[in-house]
Amino acid sequence: MNLGKILYVDDDKLLTSTFGTLMKVEGFKDVVVYNNPIDAIEYLKTEAPDLIISDFLMPEMNGLEFLREAKKLYPETSMILLTAYADKENAIKTINEIGVYKYIEKPWDNDDLIMNIKNGIERSHLLADLREKIAQLEEAKSQLTAYSQKLEEMVAERTRELTIANKKLSGIINYCADGIIIIDAKGNIEQVNPACENMVGLSADSIEKMKIQEIAFTDNPAMNKSPKSSIKTSILGLSCDNSEFMLRDLYIRNVLSEEYIPVEINFAALAADDSDEEKFVGVIRNFSQQKETERLRDDFIATLTHDLRTPLLAAIQTLKFFLDGSLGELTEQQRVLLSTMLQSNEDLLGLVNALLEVYRFESGKLSLCKTVFNIKDLVTQCYEELEPLSKNKNITFNLHCDMDDELLIDADRAEIKRVITNLCGNALNYTNKGGTIDIHVKAQHGDLIFSVIDNGNGIPKEDIPHLFMRFSQGTTKKRSTGTGLGLYLSRQIIEAHGGKIWVESKVNKGSEFSFLLTNVVAKSRV
């Protein structure tokens, strides 16, 4: 076991020999002795001892000078000065000037010398470890300082970016033409932008003390004495699955002008914060201008179509006079031409009437004239009117009425007949020759269900959402020559009755159009 490297310098060869022998006896194997301090200096330039022991009085360089040079090379190495009693004063001076660890008087006591040697070596090791730890700490401090500076730069850059982003976002929110509102799951308003303040006619502080049910209505109270002012069922009880939803056909009351502004609100869930309470941000779109534009457009169409009916009816009646011979005999060629003209005018009149019906339903000006009638008789009448058309295309036309012969329903007979005729007529138009059409009518639990099933070409999935829209003509694969208003008007009629109309279809397999009227059964035979 190596106890440490010791350098001993003394001009007395007897002492260096005695010291070497003592060290071997004590187990110190790495001991170097010099009788000349200059040689010892050269040794120190390449070797690092754990302990340096030096005599004070030497001819070429005294111990003070030698240890000073050694101290320059190895500041942490412990040093012991050997001195005679008469040299005490110089020894103390050496300790003060150089920082010598110990001085030992000659002749030394072996036990005392060994103890000081071991303590000195241990001190050197501790100082070396301390120096290493200090160096490591300095390096860590340097790295920490660099990291801290980099972190500060990153934080400053990120703060700058967030400040810019926040200014942009604030600008967008504050100058956005649409109202922006933030609510919780209970409908409490937490924040609004200036556009929302303008819509409501109150300051943000006042609005943020209210619930959304207090400013938004599902109906226009100015037109309805009993408005459905509560929209809480559309908002409360929402879960994370409802991340986005839209409330349409709403009205916001402006407390200053007492006006009700038509709006729609598109809500999206916000990320949950530390409170774990769901919040929603809503964008409020003002539809006043669009509503007015739609009203002017519909009024124009209604006026135009209404004014077209009179000349069309006159032209149709005149053509009928020609064709029935009231105005003289016609040649076959004249009869063909006049018949074509009559058919074209009747088709145009049908379009005009369809446009008028659509306008009346959309504007709410057409009231349903409900009566109690036998639904089976009505369906049979429509079936009989369309049956000749099915025979022309060699289509099997089947009627299935799974209900009482005297089943009565309470609805608008003329409008329901229009829907049934339209659905069955469409099935005939889109079913190939030799095909099959089945009409099903059944009543259950006070509701009426009507279905028309064909085995035609079917409707592509991407076209189904557009079928019940205005001016939708057939599919992308097959276009209709009709007005594109039949299914749209049918939807308006069924929804006016509080019912639902839908379609199920598969390409190359056929389609099934159905409608449901709820709570319309008026009387049935027991």
C-alpha positions in Angstrom: 0.0 0.0 0.0 1.4 3.4 -1.1 1.1 5.8 1.8 2.3 8.8 -0.2 5.3 10.2 -2.0 7.8 12.0 0.3 10.7 14.3 -0.7 13.4 14.9 1.9 16.2 17.5 1.3 19.1 17.8 3.7 22.9 18.4 3.2 23.7 15.9 6.0 24.0 12.5 4.3 23.8 10.7 7.6 20.4 12.2 8.3 19.0 11.5 4.9 20.2 7.9 5.2 18.7 7.6 8.7 15.5 9.1 7.4 15.3 6.7 4.5 15.7 3.7 6.8 13.1 5.0 9.2 10.6 5.5 6.4 11.1 1.9 5.2 10.5 0.6 8.7 7.3 2.6 8.9 6.1 1.3 5.5 6.7 4.4 3.4 8.0 2.9 0.1 8.0 6.0 -2.1 10.6 8.2 -0.5 13.1 10.4 -2.4 16.0 12.1 -0.7 18.4 14.8 -1.9 21.5 16.3 -0.3 21.4 19.3 -2.7 18.3 21.5 -2.8 19.1 22.6 -6.4 18.8 19.0 -7.5 15.6 18.7 -5.6 14.2 21.7 -7.5 14.9 20.0 -10.8 13.2 16.8 -9.5 10.1 18.8 -8.5 9.7 20.1 -12.0 8.7 16.7 -13.2 7.4 14.9 -10.0 4.7 15.9 -7.6 5.3 14.7 -4.0 2.6 14.5 -1.3 5.0 15.9 1.4 8.2 17.9 1.3 10.6 17.9 4.2 13.6 20.3 4.2 16.5 21.2 6.5 16.8 24.9 7.2 20.6 25.5 7.0 22.1 24.2 3.7 25.2 25.6 1.9 23.9 26.4 -1.6 20.3 27.3 -0.8 18.7 27.5 2.6 15.4 25.9 3.5 13.5 29.1 3.3 14.6 29.7 -0.4 14.0 26.0 -1.3 10.5 25.8 0.1 9.6 29.1 -1.5 10.5 27.7 -4.9 8.7 24.4 -4.1 5.6 26.4 -3.0 5.5 28.0 -6.4 5.3 24.6 -8.1 3.0 22.9 -5.6 0.9 25.3 -3.5 -1.3 22.6 -1.9 1.6 20.2 -0.9 2.3 20.1 2.8 5.8 21.2 3.9 7.8 20.4 7.0 10.9 22.4 8.1 13.6 20.7 10.1 15.6 23.2 12.2 17.9 23.3 15.2 16.8 25.0 18.3 18.8 28.1 17.5 16.9 28.4 14.2 13.4 28.7 15.8 13.2 32.4 14.9 13.9 31.6 11.2 11.5 28.7 11.3 8.7 30.9 12.5 9.6 33.4 9.8 9.4 30.7 7.2 6.0 29.5 8.4 4.6 33.1 8.2 6.1 33.9 4.8 5.7 30.6 3.0 2.9 28.9 5.0 4.9 25.8 6.1 2.7 23.2 7.6 5.0 22.2 10.5 8.5 22.8 11.8 10.3 20.1 13.8 13.4 20.6 15.9 16.5 18.5 15.5 17.1 15.9 16.8 13.5 14.8 16.1 11.5 12.3 17.9 10.6 9.4 15.6 7.1 9.0 16.8 6.4 12.7 16.5 8.0 12.9 13.1 6.0 9.9 11.8 2.7 11.4 13.1 3.4 14.8 11.5 4.4 13.1 8.2 1.1 11.1 8.1 -0.9 14.2 9.0 1.0 16.3 6.4 0.3 13.7 3.6 -3.3 13.5 4.6 -3.5 17.3 4.6 -2.0 17.4 1.1 -4.6 14.8 -0.1 -7.4 16.8 1.4 -6.1 20.1 -0.1 -5.8 18.3 -3.5 -9.4 17.0 -3.2 -10.6 20.4 -2.1 -8.9 22.0 -5.1 -10.5 19.5 -7.4 -13.9 20.0 -5.9 -13.4 23.8 -6.1 -12.4 23.4 -9.8 -15.5 21.2 -10.4 -17.7 23.8 -8.6 -16.2 26.6 -10.7 -16.9 24.6 -13.9 -20.4 23.9 -12.7 -20.8 27.5 -11.8 -19.5 28.5 -15.2 -21.9 26.1 -16.9 -24.8 27.3 -14.7 -24.0 30.9 -15.5 -24.0 30.2 -19.2 -27.2 28.1 -19.0 -28.8 30.8 -16.9 -27.8 33.5 -19.4 -29.1 31.3 -22.2 -32.3 30.7 -20.3 -32.8 34.4 -19.7 -32.3 35.0 -23.4 -34.8 32.3 -24.3 -37.3 33.6 -21.7 -36.8 37.2 -23.1 -37.3 36.0 -26.6 -40.3 33.9 -25.7 -41.8 36.8 -23.7 -41.3 39.1 -26.7 -43.0 36.5 -29.0 -45.9 36.1 -26.6 -46.2 39.9 -26.2 -46.4 40.3 -30.0 -48.8 37.3 -30.3 -50.9 38.7 -27.4 -51.1 42.2 -29.1 -52.1 40.5 -32.4 -54.7 38.4 -30.6 -56.0 41.4 -28.7 -56.2 43.4 -31.9 -58.2 40.6 -33.6 -60.6 40.2 -30.7 -61.1 43.9 -30.1 -61.5 44.9 -33.7 -63.3 41.8 -34.9 -66.7 42.6 -36.5 -68.2 39.4 -34.9 -69.0 39.3 -31.3 -66.8 37.0 -29.1 -68.0 35.6 -25.8 -66.6 33.2 -23.2 -69.0 31.2 -21.0 -68.8 28.4 -18.5 -70.8 25.2 -18.7 -73.6 26.9 -16.7 -74.0 29.7 -19.2 -72.3 32.4 -17.0 -70.6 35.0 -19.2 -67.0 35.5 -18.3 -65.6 37.7 -21.1 -66.8 39.6 -24.2 -65.2 41.8 -26.8 -66.3 45.3 -27.9 -68.4 43.9 -30.9 -70.5 41.9 -28.4 -70.9 45.0 -26.2 -72.2 46.9 -29.2 -74.7 44.1 -30.0 -76.1 43.9 -26.5 -75.8 47.6 -25.8 -74.1 47.1 -22.4 -70.6 47.5 -21.1 -68.4 44.4 -20.6 -68.7 44.7 -16.8 -72.5 44.6 -17.0 -72.6 41.7 -19.5 -70.1 39.6 -17.5 -72.5 39.6 -14.6 -75.2 37.9 -16.7 -76.0 34.6 -18.2 -76.2 34.0 -21.9 -79.8 33.0 -21.5 -80.5 36.7 -20.5 -79.2 38.1 -23.8 -79.9 35.5 -26.4 -83.4 34.2 -27.5 -84.5 31.4 -29.7 -87.3 33.5 -31.1 -87.8 37.1 -31.8 -90.0 38.4 -28.9 -91.1 41.3 -31.1 -92.9 38.8 -33.4 -93.8 36.2 -30.7 -95.5 37.1 -27.4 -94.2 34.0 -25.8 -90.6 33.8 -26.9 -88.5 30.7 -26.0 -85.9 32.8 -24.2 -84.2 29.9 -22.5 -81.4 28.3 -24.5 -79.8 26.6 -21.5 -80.6 23.2 -22.8 -78.4 23.9 -25.8 -75.4 24.8 -23.5 -75.8 23.2 -20.1 -74.7 19.7 -19.5 -72.2 19.7 -22.2 -69.3 17.2 -22.0 -65.9 17.1 -23.5 -67.4 15.1 -26.4 -69.2 18.2 -27.6 -66.1 20.2 -28.4 -67.9 22.2 -31.1 -71.5 23.1 -31.6 -73.5 25.9 -33.3 -76.7 27.6 -32.2 -78.7 28.9 -35.2 -81.7 31.2 -35.5 -81.0 33.2 -32.3 -81.8 36.8 -31.5 -79.8 39.1 -29.3 -81.6 42.0 -27.7 -80.0 45.4 -27.8 -81.1 47.2 -24.6 -80.4 50.6 -26.1 -82.4 50.3 -29.4 -84.8 47.6 -28.2 -84.0 45.7 -31.4 -83.6 42.0 -31.7 -80.6 41.2 -33.9 -80.6 37.8 -35.7 -77.4 35.9 -35.0 -75.9 32.5 -34.9 -73.3 31.5 -32.3 -70.5 29.0 -33.1 -69.1 27.5 -29.8 -65.9 25.6 -29.2 -64.6 24.1 -26.0 -61.5 25.8 -24.4 -58.7 23.8 -22.9 -59.4 23.1 -19.2 -57.5 25.3 -16.7 -56.5 24.5 -13.1 -60.1 24.8 -12.0 -61.1 21.8 -14.2 -64.2 23.7 -15.2 -65.2 23.5 -18.8 -65.4 26.8 -20.7 -66.6 27.7 -24.2 -65.7 30.5 -26.6 -68.4 31.6 -28.9 -68.3 33.6 -32.1 -71.5 35.6 -32.6 -72.3 36.4 -36.3 -74.8 39.2 -37.0 -77.1 38.1 -39.8 -79.1 41.3 -40.0 -77.8 42.3 -43.4 -78.1 38.8 -44.8 -81.6 38.5 -43.5 -82.6 41.7 -45.1 -80.9 40.6 -48.4 -82.8 37.3 -48.3 -86.0 39.1 -47.6 -85.6 41.5 -50.5 -84.6 38.6 -52.8 -87.6 36.4 -51.7 -89.9 39.4 -52.1 -88.6 40.0 -55.6 -89.0 36.3 -56.5 -92.5 36.2 -55.0 -93.6 39.4 -56.8 -92.1 38.2 -60.1 -93.6 34.7 -60.0 -96.9 36.1 -58.9 -97.0 38.5 -61.8 -96.1 35.7 -64.2 -99.1 33.6 -63.3 -101.7 35.8 -64.9 -100.1 35.9 -68.4 -99.3 32.3 -68.2 -102.8 31.3 -67.3 -104.1 33.5 -70.1 -101.7 31.9 -72.6 -102.6 28.4 -71.4 -106.4 29.1 -71.7 -105.9 30.6 -75.2 -103.9 27.5 -76.3 -106.7 25.3 -75.0 -109.3 27.2 -77.0 -107.2 26.6 -80.1 -106.8 22.9 -79.3 -110.5 22.2 -78.5 -111.6 23.8 -81.8 -113.3 26.8 -80.3 -111.4 29.1 -82.7 -111.6 26.9 -85.8 -110.2 23.7 -87.2 -106.5 23.0 -86.9 -104.2 21.0 -89.1 -102.3 18.1 -87.5 -99.0 20.1 -87.7 -100.6 23.1 -86.0 -102.1 20.8 -83.3 -98.7 19.3 -82.5 -97.0 22.7 -82.2 -99.8 24.1 -80.1 -99.8 21.1 -77.8 -96.0 21.5 -77.3 -96.5 25.2 -76.5 -99.3 24.2 -74.0 -97.1 21.7 -72.3 -94.2 24.2 -72.0 -96.5 26.9 -70.5 -98.0 24.4 -68.0 -94.4 23.3 -67.0 -93.5 27.0 -66.5 -96.6 27.6 -64.5 -95.7 24.6 -62.3 -92.3 26.2 -61.7 -93.9 29.5 -60.8 -96.3 27.8 -58.4 -93.4 25.8 -56.8 -91.4 29.0 -56.3 -94.4 30.7 -54.7 -95.0 27.8 -52.4 -91.4 27.8 -51.3 -91.5 31.5 -50.6 -94.7 31.2 -48.5 -93.3 28.3 -46.4 -89.9 30.1 -45.8 -91.6 33.4 -45.0 -94.1 31.8 -42.7 -96.9 33.4 -44.7 -98.5 30.0 -45.6 -100.6 28.5 -42.8 -101.4 24.9 -42.8 -105.1 24.1 -43.3 -105.4 21.0 -41.2 -108.4 18.7 -41.5 -109.1 15.1 -40.4 -109.1 12.8 -43.4 -108.6 9.1 -44.3 -104.9 8.7 -45.1 -105.3 5.4 -46.9 -107.8 7.0 -49.3 -105.3 9.8 -50.0 -102.4 7.4 -50.6 -104.6 5.2 -52.9 -105.6 8.3 -54.9 -102.0 9.3 -55.4 -101.2 5.7 -56.3 -104.0 5.5 -58.9 -102.9 8.8 -60.5 -99.3 7.6 -60.9 -100.1 4.0 -61.9 -100.5 4.7 -65.7 -96.9 6.3 -65.7 -95.5 3.1 -64.1 -97.2 1.0 -66.8 -95.5 3.1 -69.6 -92.1 2.1 -68.2 -93.2 -1.5 -67.3 -92.5 -0.8 -63.6 -94.2 -2.9 -61.0 -95.9 -0.4 -58.7 -97.0 -2.0 -55.3 -99.0 -0.4 -52.5 -98.7 -1.8 -48.9 -101.0 -0.3 -46.3 -100.5 -2.0 -43.0 -103.3 -0.2 -41.2 -107.0 0.3 -40.6 -109.1 1.2 -43.6 -110.7 4.0 -41.5 -107.5 5.4 -40.0 -107.8 9.2 -39.8 -105.1 11.7 -39.4 -105.1 15.4 -38.6 -102.9 17.3 -41.3 -103.1 19.5 -44.3 -104.5 17.1 -46.9 -103.4 19.0 -50.0 -99.8 19.5 -48.8 -99.4 15.9 -47.7 -100.7 14.8 -51.1 -98.1 17.1 -52.7 -95.3 15.4 -50.8 -96.6 11.8 -51.5 -97.0 12.6 -55.2 -93.5 14.2 -55.4 -91.8 11.2 -53.7 -93.6 8.6 -55.8 -93.0 10.6 -59.0 -89.3 10.9 -58.3 -89.2 7.1 -57.7 -90.8 6.6 -61.2 -88.3 9.0 -62.8 -85.2 7.4 -61.3 -86.3 3.7 -61.7 -85.2 1.9 -64.8 -87.7 0.1 -67.1 -88.8 -3.2 -65.6 -88.0 -2.1 -62.1 -90.1 -2.2 -58.9 -91.5 0.5 -56.6 -93.1 -0.3 -53.2 -95.2 2.2 -51.3 -95.5 1.4 -47.5 -97.9 3.2 -45.2 -98.2 2.3 -41.5 -99.3 3.9 -38.2 -97.8 3.2 -34.8 -98.3 4.8 -31.5 -100.1 7.7 -32.9 -97.5 8.4 -35.6 -97.7 8.0 -39.4 -94.7 6.6 -41.4 -94.7 6.7 -45.2 -92.0 5.1 -47.4 -91.3 4.8 -51.1 -88.7 2.1 -52.0 -87.3 1.6 -55.5 -84.6 -0.6 -56.9 -83.1 2.0 -59.2 -79.5 3.2 -59.5 -79.4 4.6 -56.0 -77.8 7.9 -54.8 -74.0 8.4 -54.0 -73.3 9.0 -50.4 -71.8 12.4 -51.0 -75.0 13.6 -52.8 -77.4 12.7 -50.0 -76.8 15.8 -47.8 -77.8 18.0 -50.8 -81.0 16.3 -51.9 -83.4 18.3 -49.7 -81.8 21.7 -50.6 -83.2 24.2 -53.0 -82.5 23.6 -56.7 -80.9 20.2 -56.1 -81.3 18.3 -59.3 -80.7 14.6 -59.1 -77.1 13.4 -58.4 -73.7 14.0 -59.8 -74.2 11.0 -61.9 -77.7 11.7 -63.2 -79.2 15.2 -63.5 -82.9 15.9 -63.4 -84.8 18.1 -65.8 -87.1 19.3 -63.0 -86.9 22.5 -61.0 -84.9 21.1 -58.1 -87.6 22.4 -55.7 -89.7 19.2 -55.2 -87.7 17.6 -52.3 -86.9 21.0 -50.8 -90.6 21.9 -50.7 -91.5 18.4 -49.4 -89.1 19.0 -46.5 -90.6 22.4 -45.8 -94.1 20.8 -45.7 -93.2 17.9 -43.4 -91.2 20.1 -41.1 -94.1 22.6 -40.9 -96.2 19.6 -39.6 -93.5 19.0 -37.0 -92.3 15.8 -38.8 -89.1 14.5 -40.3 -88.2 13.4 -43.8 -85.1 11.4 -44.8 -83.5 9.1 -47.4 -81.5 5.9 -47.3 -79.8 4.8 -50.4 -77.1 2.5 -51.8 -75.6 2.9 -55.3 -76.9 0.2 -57.8 -79.3 -1.1 -55.2 -82.0 1.6 -54.9 -83.3 4.3 -52.5 -85.9 4.6 -49.8 -87.5 8.0 -49.1 -89.5 8.3 -45.9 -91.3 10.8 -43.8 -92.7 10.6 -40.3 -95.6 12.6 -38.9 -95.8 12.5 -35.1 -99.1 12.5 -33.1 -101.3 12.9 -36.2 -103.6 9.9 -35.8 -107.0 11.3 -35.0 -109.3 8.3 -35.0 -109.1 4.6 -35.7 -111.6 1.7 -35.5 -111.1 -0.4 -32.5 
